[in-house]
Amino acid sequence: MASTLNSFEHRSALAAGLADRVATQLTAGIETRGSATLAVSGGSTPKAFFEALSTRDIDWAKVTVTLVDERYVPADNPRSNHLLVAEHLLQNKAAEAAFIPLYRDDQDVERAAEGVTVDMASLGHPFDVVVLGMGGDGHTASFFPGGDHLGQALDLSLPPRVFAMQAEGAGEPRLTFSFSALHDARLLVLHIEGNEKKAVLETALAGTDEADMPIRAPLLRAASPVEIYWAP
Ligand SMILES: O=C(O)[C@H](O)[C@@H](O)[C@H](O)[C@H](O)COP(=O)(O)O
């Protein structure tokens, strides 16, 4: 499946442009189905985009936000994606949105994967919007090269679920939605910034081995073209 590249001269322009695109898609979901769902990635890249999106004038009370993946740490840990979203997205007008975390204080990562899978069924499928990031090793979500559940997580024949994922490059144990939960989002975005990430993307686009570079799964097998947003 081809992807489309939206390049911006400045990261601030990318943040505003992506916020507009996501707001339009969420509003379409609300108008069509009465509500909308948004799954976002963590890391360092999305902060400015989150802050721009938080100011957009949409019916946030009808939006449910969750995480594509999570480092398995409590929400007060600086590594937490929940903390990142709480501080940069669920502010301003977006404070009205519902948020479903992945981390569970009282469960280990494997038990939490089972519990979140059950609880997330009520969200409905597909997501209206999924925003992916990408690491320098070509991972996306928590689909890391060498991940202990990578094969199952990328297998579209399996039903949508949340997997625990452990891998050398992942740091903490992770929780991640499966590719079958993400691949058919009504809007699937890949948000990357910097020339190094652009070079990693070009390497990914030039090959097909998904175990080597899991970002290839959405680039090659998403239900609709991935909308790539990039600035230097
Ligand atoms: O929890 C995470 O880290 C993310 O979900 C992950 O998939 C992220 O998008 C990439 O690692 C890029 O992270 P940076 O934006 O920090 O480069």
PDBQT file of the ligand as one rigid body, heavy atoms in Angstrom, charges set to zero:
ROOT
HETATM    1  O1  LIG A 301       6.449   4.773  23.544  1.00  0.00    +0.000 OA
HETATM    2  C1  LIG A 301       7.081   5.152  22.553  1.00  0.00    +0.000 C 
HETATM    3  O2  LIG A 301       8.291   5.436  22.562  1.00  0.00    +0.000 OA
HETATM    4  C2  LIG A 301       6.363   5.347  21.248  1.00  0.00    +0.000 C 
HETATM    5  O3  LIG A 301       5.134   4.961  21.175  1.00  0.00    +0.000 OA
HETATM    6  C3  LIG A 301       7.269   4.923  20.144  1.00  0.00    +0.000 C 
HETATM    7  O4  LIG A 301       6.765   4.104  19.167  1.00  0.00    +0.000 OA
HETATM    8  C4  LIG A 301       7.760   6.243  19.568  1.00  0.00    +0.000 C 
HETATM    9  O5  LIG A 301       6.801   6.736  18.652  1.00  0.00    +0.000 OA
HETATM   10  C5  LIG A 301       9.087   6.072  18.904  1.00  0.00    +0.000 C 
HETATM   11  O6  LIG A 301       9.965   5.438  19.830  1.00  0.00    +0.000 OA
HETATM   12  C6  LIG A 301       9.661   7.438  18.501  1.00  0.00    +0.000 C 
HETATM   13  O7  LIG A 301       9.969   8.112  19.680  1.00  0.00    +0.000 OA
HETATM   14  P1  LIG A 301      10.606   9.601  19.621  1.00  0.00    +0.000 P 
HETATM   15  O8  LIG A 301       9.495  10.498  19.172  1.00  0.00    +0.000 OA
HETATM   16  O9  LIG A 301      11.042   9.868  21.035  1.00  0.00    +0.000 OA
HETATM   17  O10 LIG A 301      11.760   9.546  18.631  1.00  0.00    +0.000 OA
ENDROOT
TORSDOF 0
